[in-house]
Amino acid sequence: MYYPPQLVIVEPVGGSEKRKIKIIAWRDLDDPEAGGSERHAHEIAKRWVAAGYEVTMRTSAVPVTSLAKNRDGVILDRRGGRYQLFLQVILEGWRRDRTKFDAVVEVWNGMPFWTPLWFARKRRLIILHHVHEEMWAQTLPQFLARFGWFVEHRLAPLVYRRSRICTLSPSSAEEIRYRLHLKNVEVVPVGLSADFEPGKHKATVPTVINVGRLVPVKRTNDLIRAFVEVHRRVPEAVLDIVGDGYLGGDLRDLVAQLGATDYIQFRGHLERNNLISAYQSAWLLASFSEREGWGMTISEAAACGTPSVVSDVMGHRDAVGHHGVLCKTPEDLSNELIRLLTDNSARSELETACRVAASQLSWDATATKLLGLLFPEG
């Protein structure tokens, strides 16, 4: 579904030809494993199209052949597998992209596309949501994990040391500078769409929502175990887990083993309207993710008037602001959920702070800032 930009973010490009921008990313918004990074890229791209630019998004193939080749004016080029994509992009870059496109935006998601090598003298922007660190070992065999870590921490910083890096939060920027030794890092916060707004009523029972991919880095297993204690202390409390992922079967088995199927529900992927309704009716959002560039679900929930109780990690520290609570351990998570589910006054104060914080986030502002970094002369 298309949600048009709220503003014309820049003057339309003059002249007979549009400037052409290529965005390179590992995944597309239609990918079954798409998350906040893919949403971020698309929200930016469609606003650049509305501003008069021609935008092509190059990603890996999606396992559905009938998908549209254009979304909201963004040209979609999906080819190659998860790993083939990287070599394909490099070869395309050497052969034609240097003359075909005026600018390239690289979404660096762990393994880079090495744009400084094949687009060196032209306009480039690197979007790096966070350092992947322990995520390599969580998702790959030992040898490949070590190789990925070595590329991210040792080889890539040498190639990208003069590139302009954009990230979502000050805490993520601090980690990029410290761990990858990249100094030219800009912070450009995420935005929010206007359809994320408070609802009229909260659920009649204490409801906690978790939204995200069911993958190791999200540590949904720790959240589930923590919520068992929450339910013991607040017997009416329920947890709705929204999202899909390859750990879904294991997590459902864990819930069954804990005897928690009556109060922990898996709702799978929700269409946008249903997701907004779920945010609006929830009393709290909970996440115990191990690594985030920002934590889009925190801001989306806040816009719907729902405070967050989340892990104390880079990205979350900035996203949660003064409208939620940071937790270092699963025990802290349980205790804070219990406190806020049973303290209506404290929760109400956070709900008010949520709406104030969310009002300061705009995709138009985000797209404008990134476009200004890509074309500083206008």
Secondary structure, 3 states (H helix, E strand, C coil): CCCCCCCCCCCCCCCCCCCEEEEECCCCCCCCCCCHHHHHHHHHHHHHHHCCCEEEEEECCCCCCCCCCEECCEEEEECCCCCHHHHHHHHHHHHHHHHHCCEEEEECCCCCCCHHHHCCCCEEEEECCCCCCCHHHHHCCHHHHHHHHHHHHHHHHHHHCCCCEEECCHHHHHHHHHHHCCCCEEECCCCCCCCCCCCCCCCCCCEEEEECCCCHHHCHHHHHHHHHHHHHHCCCCEEEEECCCCCHHHHHHHHHHCCCCCCEEEEECCCHHHHHHHHHHCCEEEECCCCCCCCHHHHHHHHCCCCEEEECCCCHHHHCCCCEEEECCHHHHHHHHHHHHHCHHHHHHHHHHHHHHHCCCCHHHHHHHHHHHHCCCC
